[in-house]
Amino acid sequence: MRFRTGKLTRVAVAAAAVLALGATFAAPLPQEAQAAPAAQAATDYCGGQCSDILPPGATGNATLADILANRVFGTRPAHSADQLGPYSDLAQGYPTLTDDKLNGFFNDSSFGVPADQVESVTKPRDDVTITRDKKTGVPHIQGTTREGTEFGAGFAAAQDRLWLMDLFRHVGRGELTSFAGGAASNQGLEQDFFRQAPYAEADYQAQIDYILATGGERGKQALDDAQAYVDGINAYAKKAKDGRYFPGEYVLTGHIDAITNAGEIQPFKLTDLIALASVVGALFGNGGGGEVEGALSLLAAQQKYGLEEGTKVWESFRQRNDPEAVLTVRDGKGFPYADKPANAQGTAMPDRGSVSSEQLVYDREGSATPAKADARTKVKAPAKLDKLRGIYDDGVLPRDLFSRKKGMSNALVVSGKYTAGGHPVAVFGPQTGYFAPQLLMLQELQGPGISARGASFAGVGMYVQLGRGQDYAWSATTSAQDVTDTYAVELCSPDGSAPSKDATYYRYHGDCLPMDKLERRNAWKPTVADSTAAGSYRMQVYRTKYGLVTHRATVGGKPVAYTSLRATYRHEADSIIGFQMLNDPGYVTDAKSFQSAAQHINYTFNWFYADSRQAAYYNSGLNMRRADGVDPSLPVKADQAYEWRDFDPAVNTAAYTPPAEHPQSIDQDYYISWNNKLAKDYSAAGFGNGSVHRGNLLDDRVRALVKKGGVTRAALTRAMAEAAVTDLRGEDVLPELLKVLRSKPIDDPALATAVQRLESWQAAGSQRRETSGGSKTYGHADAVRIMDAWWPLLVEAEFKPGLGGELYDALRTNLSVDEAPSAGHGPTGSHAGSSFQYGWWSYVDKDLRAVLGEDVKGPLGKRYCGGGELSACRDALLSSLKQAAAKPATEVYPGDDNCAAGDQWCADSIIQRTVGGLTHDKISWQNRPTFQQVVEFARHR
């Protein structure tokens, strides 16, 4: 045998370096004492039929030595990646999935840990035990007191997500750059968030005081729970700092000296949890807004077609209540909310050309200035850390995490009447993007008044937010109904002179009041992780009693400030009481009590429930009662007559619609949700809820299963998994496109070949799926390439000539044309999985059916393709198809830092966005929840 001594020597040297680094810079994680396994704290009625999954893994903390070993050797700490493989494998394994194979792709989410599966037991104090299982390392927290249970939850959260929690509390406080570095992406994200949820320290405390004042005994208990949770976080952080096994990112970002251990992990405070809750609310639980952009596209439509006809055309694209939209509640019952009034009152349309965005950033210095934005500074550090230099130069989080539209998560629930076992079956979960570590963390909580297992957002995990109880399970999808309005606030001058457009005084009930100014001054310096040169700036947001100033304009020649008033602003933490109820087995006992708990959550979510007897649905949110005649899709005059009913600006409260007016249902034959329209007459907050929606991918499949009957957990999972690898355009729009193209013979050989390839792909299911596991090549790859290249071209060829450039561009601002997997969108930008939520699928579908002479309910205001003439439409589509077919893969998939140009599979692939120091392997594209449960309860208490 020939010994490869050179290579082995290099590896040995590198290994020695890492070991030396570990000895010098970070002590190894202490081995937890083995003790008797924690007893199962609660009766489990799922009978082994509950499963869950949350990639990449439970472990989210890594010491400096761990991070370096990952970058040098590709190794990872235990349980940091062990759920990624099973999650990824479902894309190939679902066609042959059976119930007995489910836990090859999911975790068994039964309560407790069998004695032979205990990996470690930790007792951070006498009244709580944290047991971790061998397979996944998930913490199972069992307390003998409620305070101990919550202390343990905080301790375990810090064990798994300390760096992530610290990062997001600084995001919530508008202080990301000063904490993690001044990378351009960090600056952009920080600015986007501060624009949406700027607070002074007193505002955080005010949310705590409001819960105490209005939440009764449950509110007081919730804050006691939160304080114990914070105490647990701080207890672990101190132990980790003193023991030198804290997350290595603190060293790389300059907060702790690796040699002397000087520096600090700032203790968490209760107000930090409010800041963290504001991040969760901004990311996943708000809805509405965009009224200024809607007004601009309406003005463009009226400019082109005239007032009456332009309004009609705009409304057809707005699709507030489209009759062809897929619904979650399908029993025909209407839930009127936020629809177009018959006679709008108080609408405040801007004068054409007068709108400007409010300036946010001032006093830029150093690398915050455009001239020095690319400046880098190499800081002194041991040569051993060279592999880790610049790991955050592109930002620690995606630049557009808060600015992109979001509609994520899905749910499939079937009533027991149609299942093989006679019990409801559910496959559901939130689509929160892919991060490393993940924003969510798995845990089991068992203690007085608490019994649940599932996922919680790191840092606010006092309770399980999505998961299962003893004999029931629940989950949520984003509903995003309209709980945000835009007001046109009249500007004034205190001396009575004519105000300018940038005035900082405004009219409120006849008085001329000064705007409140909320500021944040941030400065940064280069570190090992982020070499962005030193810089600083000041962010500034003006706040009025009508909300936050977002734009300036004139209305009828008079200067106004457009403000955004969100119902959940200053109330992001109120939902803690609803989550507490969901974790309380004494409160949730059936579908009705579940709906009652969900009513206490003010985030705009769709909530789904299943136990052994019932399935249910409820839409939560602070749905304010608007004044009569107010059009919620457009700006409204800031006048007392048009305020929310019973509006109190001091605490931002109003009269809200009662629970009975929220979409809800019990024991419908089945429920699906993929951020689609909720119910009849319940208007969508944004554009795009029409005849084709990704919700159709679920609805078509589940309807077929229910019609057949005998639905199993595996069958429902297969339906979800098949939808997850299906191209919505190919399944639901390509048939109409092909009808138009085939309306005459195709003479051009190249075009005929392209059409044949698209037809073959469509006949095979329009999937974006590997030919075999690990092949990294799609079946029908060329058809996929053609569709990706063709879609934006065909949309422009179909609509731009008729709409004209101004209106076409304005509508594209309201709704993006495409959201293919390889595009940069979703909660983590590119490589984010979530796809086909926002796009012009319905517009193309309705327009082509109209041109073909087919019946269209809720048609567009005009026919656009080829001016409404089939032959001309066909010519336009063929011309755009010819361009698309000629585009090489290197142009369709231009490549990025992770993928070579032309690599189709890689362009679509999911990448765990590195928030900490660990990297993970790419996985094949799937459009499915990040955390997901598969449940069927066989018994009930």
HELIX and SHEET records of a PDB file:
HELIX    1   1 THR A    5  PHE A   25  1                                  21    
HELIX    2   2 LEU A   64  PHE A   73  1                                  10    
HELIX    3   3 LEU A   84  GLY A   93  1                                  10    
HELIX    4   4 TYR A   94  THR A   96  5                                   3    
HELIX    5   5 ASP A   99  GLY A  104  5                                   6    
HELIX    6   6 ALA A  115  GLN A  117  5                                   3    
HELIX    7   7 ARG A  146  GLY A  172  1                                  27    
HELIX    8   8 LEU A  176  ALA A  180  1                                   5    
HELIX    9   9 ALA A  184  GLN A  196  1                                  13    
HELIX   10  10 GLU A  201  THR A  214  1                                  14    
HELIX   11  11 GLY A  216  GLY A  243  1                                  28    
HELIX   12  12 GLU A  249  LEU A  252  1                                   4    
HELIX   13  13 LEU A  270  PHE A  284  1                                  15    
HELIX   14  14 GLU A  291  TYR A  305  1                                  15    
HELIX   15  15 LEU A  307  ARG A  318  1                                  12    
HELIX   16  16 PRO A  370  LYS A  372  5                                   3    
HELIX   17  17 ALA A  383  LEU A  388  5                                   6    
HELIX   18  18 GLY A  416  TYR A  418  5                                   3    
HELIX   19  19 ILE A  576  LEU A  582  1                                   7    
HELIX   20  20 ALA A  591  ALA A  598  1                                   8    
HELIX   21  21 GLN A  640  TYR A  642  5                                   3    
HELIX   22  22 PRO A  659  GLU A  661  5                                   3    
HELIX   23  23 GLY A  695  LYS A  708  1                                  14    
HELIX   24  24 ARG A  713  ALA A  724  1                                  12    
HELIX   25  25 LEU A  728  ASP A  732  1                                   5    
HELIX   26  26 LEU A  734  LEU A  741  1                                   8    
HELIX   27  27 PRO A  749  ALA A  763  1                                  15    
HELIX   28  28 ALA A  781  LEU A  803  1                                  23    
HELIX   29  29 GLY A  805  ASN A  814  1                                  10    
HELIX   30  30 TRP A  841  VAL A  851  1                                  11    
HELIX   31  31 CYS A  865  GLY A  868  5                                   4    
HELIX   32  32 LEU A  870  ALA A  886  1                                  17    
HELIX   33  33 ALA A  889  VAL A  892  1                                   4    
HELIX   34  34 GLN A  904  ASP A  908  1                                   5    
SHEET    1   A 6 ASN A 107  ASP A 108  0                                        
SHEET    2   A 6 CYS A  50  ILE A  53 -1                                        
SHEET    3   A 6 GLN A 932  VAL A 935 -1                                        
SHEET    4   A 6 VAL A 425  GLY A 429 -1                                        
SHEET    5   A 6 ASN A 410  VAL A 414 -1                                        
SHEET    6   A 6 TYR A 670  SER A 673 -1                                        
SHEET    1   B10 VAL A 118  ARG A 125  0                                        
SHEET    2   B10 VAL A 128  ASP A 133 -1                                        
SHEET    3   B10 PRO A 139  GLY A 143 -1                                        
SHEET    4   B10 LEU A 440  GLY A 447  1                                        
SHEET    5   B10 ILE A 450  PHE A 457 -1                                        
SHEET    6   B10 LEU A 466  ARG A 468 -1                                        
SHEET    7   B10 TYR A 472  THR A 478 -1                                        
SHEET    8   B10 PHE A 605  ASP A 611 -1                                        
SHEET    9   B10 ALA A 615  ASN A 619 -1                                        
SHEET   10   B10 GLN A 664  ILE A 666 -1                                        
SHEET    1   C 2 GLY A 334  TYR A 337  0                                        
SHEET    2   C 2 LYS A 680  TYR A 682  1                                        
SHEET    1   D 4 SER A 356  SER A 357  0                                        
SHEET    2   D 4 GLY A 547  VAL A 555 -1                                        
SHEET    3   D 4 GLY A 535  THR A 544 -1                                        
SHEET    4   D 4 VAL A 361  GLY A 366 -1                                        
SHEET    1   E 6 SER A 356  SER A 357  0                                        
SHEET    2   E 6 GLY A 547  VAL A 555 -1                                        
SHEET    3   E 6 LYS A 558  ARG A 566 -1                                        
SHEET    4   E 6 THR A 484  CYS A 492 -1                                        
SHEET    5   E 6 TYR A 505  TYR A 508 -1                                        
SHEET    6   E 6 ASP A 511  PRO A 514 -1                                        
SHEET    1   F 4 SER A 356  SER A 357  0                                        
SHEET    2   F 4 GLY A 547  VAL A 555 -1                                        
SHEET    3   F 4 GLY A 535  THR A 544 -1                                        
SHEET    4   F 4 ASP A 516  TRP A 524 -1                                        
SHEET    1   G 5 SER A 356  SER A 357  0                                        
SHEET    2   G 5 GLY A 547  VAL A 555 -1                                        
SHEET    3   G 5 LYS A 558  ARG A 566 -1                                        
SHEET    4   G 5 THR A 484  CYS A 492 -1                                        
SHEET    5   G 5 VAL A 636  LYS A 637  1                                        
SHEET    1   H 2 PHE A 435  ALA A 436  0                                        
SHEET    2   H 2 ARG A 913  THR A 914  1                                        
END                                                                             
